[in-house]
Amino acid sequence: MFLQWILCAAIWTVSLVVNLLLHCPKFWPLAMLGGCVWATGNITVVPIVKTIGLGLGLLIWGSFNSLTGWASSRFGWFGMDPEDVSRPLLNYIGAGLSVISAVIFLFVKSEVPSSTSSLDTTPLLTERAINCTQTDGLDCLWTNNLSQLQNRILGCVLAVTSGILYGCSFVPIIYIKDHGKRNDSIYAGSSQYDLDYVFAHFSGIFVTSTLYFLAYCMIMKNNPKVYPQAILPGFFSGVLWAIASCCWFIANHSLSAVVSFPIITAGPGLIAAMWGIFVFKEIKVSFSPLSPMDRKLQEEKDISLLFCIFPKSLSLYIRDC
C-alpha cells in the first residue's frame, strides 16, 4: 500500500505540472471519479503479481481493459454517446478475437516463485527485505496460506476485476465531453480536449490512494510497513506512468477511445509476456528430465506462447477499420 501511494503521489505531481502548462482549465469534479476507479483497480496489482505473476496478470487485465474500454465507447454505455465505425462487421470480428485471446490467457499456467526462493527469483525488488522482513513475513505473504488452485483463482478474478475497472476509468471524462455538446446539460461548453481533464483525473487517483493508505494504516494500528528503498523507484515509476497516460489522453482526443484502447493496451501485454517468459520464468512449458534438446524445445515453446497474443494483435487492425 505504501508503494502504490508513492506512485500515485508522483502521478499527481505530473498532473499539476500539466495543469499549469495548460493554464489551469476548468476543474470538473466528476472527472475525479475515473481516477477513483483506476486507483481501486491499482490496489489489486500486488496480490495479482504474488498469485499469478506479472506477465500473466498484465495480459489478463490488459485484455479486459481493452474490451471494456472498447465496448463502453462503441455501444455508449454509462450515458456516453456511441461511437460509429466505418465497418461494423470487421469491428466485431476484432472484438471477438480479443475475447478469444482473453480466454486463452486465463488457461495459461504460470509459476510464481515463493518468498523462500533465492533472491534472483524476485527481480522486481532489489532486496527480499523490501518485500518482506524476517519478523513480518507471515503477515505480508498471506497468499502463501492459499493452495495453488486458490492462488490461481484469486489472481485471475482480481486481474479480470482490475481490467474492467481500468477500462471504465475514462468513462467520466468522455461523459463530460459528450454532454458538453448539449445546451441543456450542466456540462454545456465543457472542453473537448481530453488533456484538460488530466488534473482532475489524477487528483482522483491521488485522493483515493491516500484514503486506501490511511485505511491500511488504521488496520495495521498505525504501524504500516514502510520500505524506504522503494520510494525512489516507486516515484520514478509514477512519473513514467503519468507521462504515458497523458499521451493516452491525447490519443483518445485524436483517434477516439474505440480506436485508442485496443492499440494502447496491446503493447504492455506483449512486453509483460516477454518479461514473464524470458526473465521471471513465470510462464513456461516444463519437461522432465531436461536434456539439452529438451531445453531448446522449451525455449521454442516459451516463444510460441507469445503467439497467444496474435488474436488480440490482429484485432487491432480489424477493429480500427
Rosetta blueprint (number, residue, H / E / L):
1 M L
2 F H
3 L H
4 Q H
5 W H
6 I H
7 L H
8 C H
9 A H
10 A H
11 I H
12 W H
13 T H
14 V H
15 S H
16 L H
17 V H
18 V H
19 N H
20 L H
21 L H
22 L L
23 H L
24 C L
25 P L
26 K L
27 F L
28 W L
29 P L
30 L L
31 A H
32 M H
33 L H
34 G H
35 G H
36 C H
37 V H
38 W H
39 A H
40 T H
41 G H
42 N H
43 I L
44 T L
45 V H
46 V H
47 P H
48 I H
49 V H
50 K H
51 T H
52 I H
53 G L
54 L H
55 G H
56 L H
57 G H
58 L H
59 L H
60 I H
61 W H
62 G H
63 S H
64 F H
65 N H
66 S H
67 L H
68 T H
69 G H
70 W H
71 A H
72 S H
73 S H
74 R H
75 F H
76 G L
77 W H
78 F H
79 G H
80 M L
81 D L
82 P L
83 E L
84 D L
85 V L
86 S L
87 R L
88 P H
89 L H
90 L H
91 N H
92 Y H
93 I H
94 G H
95 A H
96 G H
97 L H
98 S H
99 V H
100 I H
101 S H
102 A H
103 V H
104 I H
105 F H
106 L H
107 F L
108 V L
109 K L
110 S E
111 E L
112 V L
113 P L
114 S L
115 S L
116 T L
117 S L
118 S L
119 L H
120 D H
121 T H
122 T L
123 P L
124 L L
125 L L
126 T L
127 E L
128 R H
129 A H
130 I H
131 N H
132 C L
133 T L
134 Q L
135 T L
136 D L
137 G H
138 L H
139 D H
140 C H
141 L L
142 W H
143 T H
144 N H
145 N H
146 L L
147 S L
148 Q H
149 L H
150 Q H
151 N H
152 R H
153 I H
154 L H
155 G H
156 C H
157 V H
158 L H
159 A H
160 V H
161 T H
162 S H
163 G H
164 I H
165 L H
166 Y H
167 G H
168 C L
169 S L
170 F L
171 V H
172 P H
173 I H
174 I H
175 Y H
176 I H
177 K H
178 D H
179 H H
180 G L
181 K L
182 R L
183 N L
184 D L
185 S L
186 I L
187 Y L
188 A L
189 G L
190 S L
191 S L
192 Q L
193 Y L
194 D H
195 L H
196 D H
197 Y H
198 V H
199 F H
200 A H
201 H H
202 F H
203 S H
204 G H
205 I H
206 F H
207 V H
208 T H
209 S H
210 T H
211 L H
212 Y H
213 F H
214 L H
215 A H
216 Y H
217 C H
218 M H
219 I H
220 M L
221 K L
222 N L
223 N L
224 P L
225 K L
226 V L
227 Y L
228 P H
229 Q H
230 A H
231 I H
232 L H
233 P H
234 G H
235 F H
236 F H
237 S H
238 G H
239 V H
240 L H
241 W H
242 A H
243 I H
244 A H
245 S H
246 C H
247 C H
248 W H
249 F H
250 I H
251 A H
252 N H
253 H H
254 S H
255 L H
256 S L
257 A H
258 V H
259 V H
260 S H
261 F H
262 P H
263 I H
264 I H
265 T H
266 A H
267 G H
268 P H
269 G H
270 L H
271 I H
272 A H
273 A H
274 M H
275 W H
276 G H
277 I H
278 F H
279 V H
280 F L
281 K L
282 E L
283 I E
284 K L
285 V L
286 S L
287 F L
288 S L
289 P L
290 L L
291 S L
292 P H
293 M H
294 D H
295 R H
296 K H
297 L H
298 Q H
299 E H
300 E H
301 K H
302 D H
303 I H
304 S H
305 L H
306 L H
307 F H
308 C H
309 I H
310 F H
311 P H
312 K H
313 S H
314 L H
315 S H
316 L H
317 Y H
318 I H
319 R H
320 D L
321 C L
